[in-house]
Amino acid sequence: MYGLSKKKMPYLHLIDEAIGLINNENRLIEWRIKYPEQFK
């Protein structure tokens, strides 16, 4: 089932990767707000 849906919608893993990248960016921004002295 999963393999079939992957063939039908190959862009889904791209969306997953994009969401992961966005989450990483948000985490970095949060860290810069919480711990600004470490990012000078």
Backbone as JSON, one array per atom type, in Angstrom:
{
  "sequence": "MYGLSKKKMPYLHLIDEAIGLINNENRLIEWRIKYPEQFK",
  "N": [[0.84, -1.21, 0.0], [1.86, 1.27, 0.89], [4.0, 1.56, -0.88], [2.62, 1.73, -3.31], [1.21, 4.15, -3.03], [3.34, 5.83, -2.9], [4.37, 5.69, -5.46], [2.28, 6.8, -6.86], [2.15, 9.37, -5.78], [4.79, 10.94, -5.87], [5.75, 13.32, -4.96], [5.22, 13.58, -2.32], [7.24, 12.84, -0.5], [8.99, 14.88, -0.94], [7.58, 17.03, 0.08], [7.53, 16.25, 2.76], [10.28, 16.48, 3.32], [10.62, 19.22, 2.95], [8.98, 20.23, 4.98], [10.39, 19.25, 7.16], [12.78, 20.74, 6.9], [11.79, 23.33, 7.3], [10.92, 23.08, 9.95], [13.4, 22.71, 11.2], [14.56, 25.22, 10.73], [12.81, 26.86, 12.2], [13.39, 25.93, 14.75], [16.04, 26.71, 15.04], [15.7, 29.49, 15.01], [14.18, 29.8, 17.33], [16.1, 28.97, 19.21], [17.95, 31.02, 18.91], [16.54, 33.14, 19.93], [16.13, 32.32, 22.56], [18.71, 31.78, 23.5], [20.61, 34.03, 22.95], [23.25, 34.84, 23.41], [24.87, 32.79, 22.62], [24.97, 32.88, 19.91], [26.37, 34.99, 18.92]],
  "CA": [[0.0, 0.0, 0.0], [2.7, 2.46, 0.98], [4.76, 1.66, -2.13], [1.72, 2.19, -4.37], [0.92, 5.57, -2.85], [4.57, 6.58, -3.19], [4.48, 5.8, -6.92], [1.23, 7.73, -7.32], [2.42, 10.73, -5.3], [6.22, 11.01, -5.54], [6.09, 14.62, -4.36], [4.94, 13.57, -0.87], [8.48, 12.83, 0.28], [9.56, 16.22, -1.06], [6.85, 17.86, 1.05], [8.04, 15.86, 4.07], [11.6, 17.07, 3.5], [10.45, 20.67, 3.09], [8.46, 20.47, 6.33], [11.51, 19.03, 8.08], [13.69, 21.88, 6.82], [11.12, 24.47, 7.94], [10.96, 22.84, 11.39], [14.76, 22.97, 11.65], [14.75, 26.67, 10.73], [12.07, 27.4, 13.33], [14.1, 25.57, 15.98], [17.21, 27.59, 15.12], [15.23, 30.83, 15.38], [13.82, 29.74, 18.75], [17.33, 28.92, 20.0], [18.59, 32.34, 18.88], [15.78, 34.01, 20.83], [16.32, 31.87, 23.94], [20.13, 31.82, 23.9], [21.26, 34.93, 21.98], [24.68, 35.01, 23.66], [25.61, 31.71, 21.97], [24.95, 33.06, 18.45], [27.0, 36.26, 18.56]],
  "C": [[0.87, 1.26, 0.0], [3.48, 2.68, -0.31], [3.89, 2.19, -3.26], [1.47, 3.69, -4.24], [2.17, 6.4, -3.15], [4.74, 6.74, -4.69], [3.45, 6.79, -7.46], [1.59, 9.17, -6.97], [3.88, 10.86, -4.89], [6.62, 12.32, -4.87], [5.87, 14.63, -2.85], [6.22, 13.59, -0.06], [9.19, 14.17, 0.17], [8.9, 17.17, -0.07], [7.34, 17.55, 2.46], [9.39, 16.51, 4.33], [11.5, 18.57, 3.71], [9.95, 21.02, 4.49], [9.57, 20.29, 7.35], [12.47, 20.2, 8.08], [13.09, 23.1, 7.52], [11.16, 24.31, 9.46], [12.36, 23.11, 11.94], [15.02, 24.47, 11.72], [14.05, 27.3, 11.93], [12.79, 27.12, 14.63], [15.32, 26.46, 16.15], [16.8, 28.99, 15.56], [14.86, 30.85, 16.86], [15.07, 29.75, 19.62], [17.99, 30.29, 20.03], [17.87, 33.3, 19.8], [16.06, 33.63, 22.28], [17.75, 32.06, 24.41], [20.91, 32.74, 22.96], [22.76, 35.03, 22.17], [25.49, 33.93, 22.96], [25.7, 31.92, 20.46], [25.57, 34.39, 18.03], [28.22, 36.01, 17.69]]
}
